[in-house]
Amino acid sequence: MQKFIKDLFRIEKKPLKGLMALEWAAMIYLVFTLILVFILYTDMENPQAMIFGRLRIVAMTAALWLAYRIVPCRFTRFIRVAAQMGLLAWWYPDTYEINRLFHNLDHVFAQWEQSWFGFQPALTFSKSLSHPIFSELFDMGYAAYYPMIALTVFYYFIWQYKEFERAAFIVLAAFFIYYIVFIFVPVAGPTFYYKAVGLEKIAAGIFPNVHDYFNFHQDCLPSPGYTDGIFYHLVEDAKAAGERPTAAFPSSHVGISTICMLLIWRTKNRNLFYILTPFYLFLCCATVYIQAHYLVDALAGVVSAIALYSTLMFATRRMK
């Protein structure tokens, strides 16, 4: 422990002069979305807040860079990474402020589900496995999403430090790529769409186009399952705190958690990988079980995660 603390605050012999790779990723996404805000300025509800929010992020990034330059050590480097990762909670609802201006596509995805599977998995899954044990297991998996991300990044920081920045960049860059898709593919997900059109129509196989409905409405269905469960309430509280009718396709929950599992596998710590596997499987199932995603969203999350992991890993092969 003493050695770890000493290493944490030991001044680096060759400190990084410029921005870290993940900070560059954040700045590129910031500029890209800022351009979109200017283009859509007159149609947006509060573009000034979005612009000033981005200016604050630039100021924060600059301040943390300066702190690192004054005291270049592992601790200040980690703070730079943690700050950008923490901002994901701010960036997520930001996608809604942009994609709400485009016509919703849920009717297309619901029709695909019906055509491919002959039913709505998000509607029938929870009914088929309604026992409280299944409900709590799936909700536990869903609640494990952010802890899994944090554990992956922390593990690399503590035990795979030479690969720490690379791993953090892959996770953050994948998030931003998903967010760009969310902006231009406005799908709210079953919990919002089913609420908007009514469960009777969904059960009857009727999937109307709601156009710009979600530009003005954010109501969603309560999650199905055991309503007195501890993990059920954790999921519901998280939905109430920050959920928006956005980011359904592909499922970033499935995508990012898959990338985390691939990163953990790469460390060769098989015990940790096997410990996380049940949480990962429950999480993937939960995305459909709690009606946050269509099944096609979850499947696309796995496929896109493998593609993103491979691409980003190749692109950063020289990063240490």
C-alpha positions, -999 to +999 in steps of 0.1 A: +000+000+000+028+024+009+045+017-025+012+024-043+007+057-025+043+067-033+038+058-069+006+077-070+023+110-061+057+104-076+066+132-101+068+118-136+101+121-154+085+126-188+051+143-182+026+145-210+027+180-225-006+181-244-040+167-240-046+130-233-062+109-261-095+107-243-095+145-237-090+150-275-119+126-280-141+147-257-130+180-274-138+166-309-172+155-297-178+188-280-169+208-312-190+184-334-221+188-312-215+225-308-217+229-346-250+210-345-263+234-318-254+264-340-271+248-370-303+240-351-301+271-328-335+286-337-353+253-332-338+244-299-354+251-265-323+263-246-292+264-268-275+290-247-273+265-218-258+239-241-232+264-254-222+276-220-221+241-207-195+232-233-175+263-225-174+251-188-161+217-200-133+234-219-124+255-189-125+224-166-103+204-190-078+233-192-077+237-154-071+200-149-044+200-176-027+229-157-029+211-124-012+181-139+015+203-155+022+218-120+021+184-103+026+157-130+019+124-113-004+095-115-029+111-092-034+142-113-034+121-145-062+099-130-082+130-120-081+141-156-095+108-167-121+106-139-134+141-147-140+132-184-157+099-175-178+117-149-191+141-176-208+112-194-238+117-171-240+152-185-234+143-222-261+116-222-293+138-218-276+163-241-282+139-270-320+142-263-318+180-267-306+175-303-324+144-315-357+155-302-358+178-332-359+149-356-389+126-362-389+095-340-381+061-355-396+038-328-424+026-351-398+013-375-379-007-349-411-020-333-422-032-367-388-049-373-392-067-339-427-079-349-415-090-384-384-108-372-396-124-340-434-125-345-439-107-312-425-079-290-398-093-268-398-062-246-435-068-240-434-106-234-400-112-217-410-098-183-443-116-184-426-149-191-402-145-162-422-125-137-409-142-105-393-118-081-360-137-083-357-131-120-368-095-117-342-088-090-314-106-109-321-086-141-324-054-122-292-062-103-274-066-136-288-034-150-277-015-118-242-030-122-236-010-154-217+020-141-199+000-113-186-023-141-173+007-161-156+021-130-142-012-120-127-017-155-110+017-155-098+013-118-084-021-125-063-008-154-051+022-133-040+000-104-028-032-120-023-024-157-011+012-155+008+012-188-024+004-206-046+026-184-049+056-207-056+033-237-084+015-219-100+047-207-098+062-242-115+031-257-144+033-232-149+070-236-144+071-274-170+043-277-194+063-256-191+093-279-195+072-310-227+058-296-239+093-287-234+104-323-255+075-335-282+084-309-284+119-322-290+109-358-311+077-351-337+090-327-352+059-311-367+063-276-371+026-267-402+005-257-407+021-223-414+055-240-429+043-272-453+018-256-464+045-232-470+070-260-492+047-283-507+025-256-501-012-247-533-022-264-521-011-298-487-027-292-502-060-283-524-058-314-493-053-336-502-016-344-471+007-345-481+042-354-455+069-363-454+094-334-434+120-354-421+146-330-441+134-300-410+130-278-400+166-284-427+175-260-433+144-238-409+123-216-434+099-200-424+063-198-439+031-184-429+019-149-404-010-152-420-044-150-410-069-124-410-072-086-419-037-075-408-042-039-373-053-049-342-034-038-326-035-072-360-027-088-361+006-069-324+014-078-333+011-115-365+031-111-347+058-092-320+060-119-347+063-146-364+091-127-332+109-121-319+111-157-337+089-182-347+106-215-365+093-246-332+088-264-303+065-269-321+032-276-303+020-307-279+004-304-279-003-267-249+014-252-255-005-219-249-037-239-222-022-260-201-005-233-204-035-209-193-058-237-163-035-243-155-036-206-157-074-206-133-075-236-109-052-218-110-073-186-104-104-207-073-087-222-058-083-187-058-121-184-074-119-150-098-148-156-111-148-121-123-112-124-138-119-159-157-149-146-170-130-116-183-102-138-198-126-164-231-132-145-236-095-140-229-089-177-254-115-189-281-102-165-274-067-177-278-076-214-311-094-206-323-066-184-322-040-212-351-059-229-367-071-196-372-036-182-383-024-216-355+001-220-345-015-254-359-035-282-342-069-287-326-056-319-310-028-299-293-053-276-281-075-305-268-044-322-251-034-290-230-067-290-221-064-327-212-027-325-191-033-293-170-059-310-165-037-340-157-006-319-133-025-296-114-040-325-112-007-343-102+014-313-077-012-301-061-012-335-061+026-337-044+029-303-019+000-307+010+024-300-006+041-270+012+035-237 
